[in-house]
Amino acid sequence: MTHNLKPAFDLVDIQNRISELKRQMHPLLSSPVRNDRIMLNHETGGFYLRSDVEKNGMDNASALGRIDLKTEYGVFKTAAKQVQSQKIERALSLIPR
């Protein structure tokens, strides 16, 4: 009977993971580099501020967090897009009208 099967991840789990990733990506919002981005290392699953990698190299940059590349890539992309949008909104709010 398939009616008793539970999905591997439910919506609440996914929303909680997105929230956690956004917390880990929060340093992007305060980065003084205008066009900074979140950069994912596709070998390790670690993610970084691009400005940190450019300044210090991948080996010396501080990882903001880590994902499981097989199961969390889509969730990571969603969180990164939301944080990047927040950064853009904040920058636009500082422009005098």
C-alpha distance (Angstrom), angle and dihedral (degrees) to the residues before:
residue distance angle dihedral
M1 . . .
T2 3.79 . .
H3 3.82 97.4 .
N4 3.83 90.8 84.6
L5 3.80 95.6 55.0
K6 3.79 117.3 113.9
P7 3.80 120.1 -151.8
A8 3.81 116.5 -112.6
F9 3.81 89.7 -116.6
D10 3.76 126.1 19.6
L11 3.79 124.5 -154.2
V12 3.80 93.3 -99.9
D13 3.82 90.8 54.7
I14 3.79 90.9 50.8
Q15 3.81 93.3 47.1
N16 3.80 90.5 48.9
R17 3.80 91.5 50.3
I18 3.82 91.6 48.9
S19 3.82 88.9 51.7
E20 3.80 91.4 49.9
L21 3.81 92.6 48.7
K22 3.81 90.4 48.9
R23 3.83 89.4 53.2
Q24 3.79 89.4 51.2
M25 3.82 90.5 48.9
H26 3.81 92.9 49.1
P27 3.85 93.8 106.4
L28 3.81 86.9 72.5
L29 3.80 89.1 68.7
S30 3.79 92.7 58.7
S31 3.79 96.7 38.2
P32 3.82 110.5 124.7
V33 3.80 89.8 -147.6
R34 3.79 105.1 100.1
N35 3.81 97.5 -149.1
D36 3.81 97.7 34.3
R37 3.79 117.1 145.0
I38 3.78 141.1 -176.6
M39 3.79 110.7 -96.4
L40 3.83 121.9 -158.0
N41 3.79 122.4 -151.4
H42 3.81 101.2 -141.0
E43 3.80 91.8 -159.6
T44 3.81 99.9 53.4
G45 3.80 104.2 19.8
G46 3.80 90.5 -124.1
F47 3.78 117.8 138.4
Y48 3.79 128.4 -152.6
L49 3.76 144.7 173.2
R50 3.77 106.8 -89.1
S51 3.82 90.3 -135.6
D52 3.82 89.9 57.2
V53 3.81 91.9 50.9
E54 3.80 91.6 47.0
K55 3.80 91.9 48.7
N56 3.81 100.6 40.3
G57 3.81 106.2 17.8
M58 3.79 125.4 -114.4
D59 3.81 93.3 -79.8
N60 3.82 93.3 55.7
A61 3.80 101.0 34.4
S62 3.80 118.1 107.9
A63 3.78 113.2 -114.5
L64 3.80 113.1 -130.4
G65 3.78 90.4 -158.8
R66 3.78 145.3 -41.9
I67 3.78 135.2 -114.6
D68 3.77 135.6 -164.2
L69 3.79 100.3 -109.2
K70 3.82 93.4 -152.4
T71 3.80 97.7 53.6
E72 3.81 109.1 18.0
Y73 3.80 106.5 43.5
G74 3.82 94.5 102.0
V75 3.80 92.1 46.0
F76 3.83 89.2 48.8
K77 3.81 92.1 52.1
T78 3.81 91.1 50.0
A79 3.81 92.7 50.4
A80 3.83 92.8 45.0
K81 3.80 91.9 51.2
Q82 3.81 91.6 49.8
V83 3.81 93.1 49.8
Q84 3.81 91.8 45.4
S85 3.81 89.3 51.6
Q86 3.81 89.7 51.6
K87 3.81 90.0 52.4
I88 3.81 91.0 51.2
E89 3.82 92.2 46.9
R90 3.80 90.9 51.4
A91 3.80 91.7 49.1
L92 3.81 91.5 49.1
S93 3.81 91.6 49.4
L94 3.81 89.5 58.9
I95 3.80 93.3 57.4
P96 3.82 109.9 100.1
R97 3.78 113.4 -120.7
